[in-house]
Amino acid sequence: MSDKKTENQDSGGAAPEGMDIPDELRFPDDELTRLREDNAALKDRLLRSVAEMENLRKRSERERRDASKYAISNFAREMLNVGDNMNRALQAITPEIKQSASEAMRNLIEGVEMT
């Protein structure tokens, strides 16, 4: 029986020195090996999950920044289009048209100029 305790102690299934663990509470070597392999596999899965979550966080932040940049540039492009169209409208109005325009047309022209 002491040979069996020494064998289990060498394989890592032993208690600290001075403690005697009954045989029915000891893990068999193959069970201990399987538990260690399961533990290593679970640690690996955990580390991969943590790394994947970190990558997801970084990717989401980068996509948010890119979307913000795109929205700003898109808004600026639209504003330039509006400005260009307003300038074209003002260039199309000759002094003769402006003098002979009705009150409503003069208000429209003034609004375009103000815009």
C-alpha positions as CSV (number, residue, x, y, z in Angstrom):
1,M,0.0,0.0,0.0
2,S,2.8,2.4,0.7
3,D,4.1,1.8,-2.9
4,K,0.8,2.9,-4.3
5,K,0.9,6.1,-2.2
6,T,4.4,6.9,-3.5
7,E,3.3,6.2,-7.1
8,N,0.3,8.6,-6.7
9,Q,2.5,11.2,-5.0
10,D,4.9,11.2,-7.9
11,S,2.2,11.7,-10.5
12,G,0.8,14.8,-8.7
13,G,-2.2,13.2,-7.1
14,A,-0.6,13.4,-3.6
15,A,-1.3,15.5,-0.6
16,P,1.3,17.6,1.1
17,E,3.8,15.8,3.2
18,G,2.4,14.5,6.5
19,M,-1.2,14.2,5.1
20,D,-2.5,10.8,4.4
21,I,-5.3,10.7,1.8
22,P,-7.4,7.5,1.7
23,D,-7.1,5.6,-1.6
24,E,-10.8,6.1,-2.4
25,L,-10.2,9.9,-2.6
26,R,-7.2,9.7,-4.9
27,F,-7.6,10.2,-8.7
28,P,-6.3,7.5,-10.9
29,D,-3.4,8.6,-13.0
30,D,-5.4,8.4,-16.3
31,E,-8.2,10.5,-14.7
32,L,-5.6,13.1,-13.4
33,T,-4.1,13.3,-16.9
34,R,-7.5,13.8,-18.5
35,L,-8.4,16.5,-16.0
36,R,-5.1,18.3,-16.7
37,E,-5.7,18.1,-20.4
38,D,-9.2,19.4,-19.9
39,N,-7.9,22.2,-17.8
40,A,-5.3,23.1,-20.4
41,A,-8.0,23.0,-23.1
42,L,-10.3,25.3,-21.1
43,K,-7.4,27.8,-20.4
44,D,-6.7,27.8,-24.1
45,R,-10.4,28.5,-25.0
46,L,-10.5,31.2,-22.4
47,L,-7.4,33.0,-23.7
48,R,-8.7,32.7,-27.3
49,S,-12.1,34.1,-26.3
50,V,-10.4,37.0,-24.4
51,A,-8.2,37.8,-27.5
52,E,-11.2,37.5,-29.8
53,M,-13.2,40.0,-27.7
54,E,-10.3,42.4,-27.6
55,N,-10.0,42.2,-31.4
56,L,-13.8,42.7,-31.7
57,R,-13.6,45.8,-29.5
58,K,-10.7,47.3,-31.6
59,R,-12.5,46.5,-34.9
60,S,-15.7,48.0,-33.6
61,E,-13.9,51.2,-32.5
62,R,-12.1,51.4,-35.9
63,E,-15.4,50.9,-37.8
64,R,-17.1,53.6,-35.6
65,R,-14.3,56.1,-36.4
66,D,-14.4,55.3,-40.1
67,A,-18.2,55.7,-40.2
68,S,-17.9,59.0,-38.5
69,K,-15.2,60.2,-40.9
70,Y,-17.4,59.1,-43.8
71,A,-20.5,60.8,-42.4
72,I,-18.5,64.1,-42.0
73,S,-17.0,63.9,-45.5
74,N,-20.4,63.0,-47.0
75,F,-22.0,66.0,-45.2
76,A,-19.3,68.3,-46.5
77,R,-19.7,67.0,-50.0
78,E,-23.5,67.6,-49.9
79,M,-22.9,71.1,-48.5
80,L,-20.6,71.9,-51.4
81,N,-23.2,70.7,-53.9
82,V,-25.8,73.0,-52.3
83,G,-23.4,75.9,-52.4
84,D,-22.4,75.3,-56.0
85,N,-26.1,75.2,-57.0
86,M,-26.8,78.4,-55.2
87,N,-23.9,80.2,-57.0
88,R,-25.1,78.9,-60.3
89,A,-28.6,80.2,-59.6
90,L,-27.2,83.7,-58.7
91,Q,-25.0,83.7,-61.8
92,A,-28.1,83.0,-63.9
93,I,-29.8,86.2,-62.7
94,T,-28.9,89.2,-64.8
95,P,-29.4,92.8,-63.6
96,E,-32.3,93.1,-66.1
97,I,-34.1,90.1,-64.6
98,K,-33.5,91.4,-61.1
99,Q,-35.0,94.9,-61.9
100,S,-38.1,93.5,-63.7
101,A,-38.8,90.8,-61.1
102,S,-41.9,90.8,-59.0
103,E,-41.8,91.3,-55.3
104,A,-42.0,87.5,-54.7
105,M,-39.1,86.9,-57.1
106,R,-37.0,89.6,-55.5
107,N,-37.6,87.9,-52.1
108,L,-36.5,84.6,-53.6
109,I,-33.4,86.1,-55.1
110,E,-32.6,87.8,-51.7
111,G,-33.1,84.5,-49.9
112,V,-30.7,82.7,-52.3
113,E,-28.1,85.4,-51.8
114,M,-28.4,85.2,-48.0
115,T,-28.2,81.4,-48.1
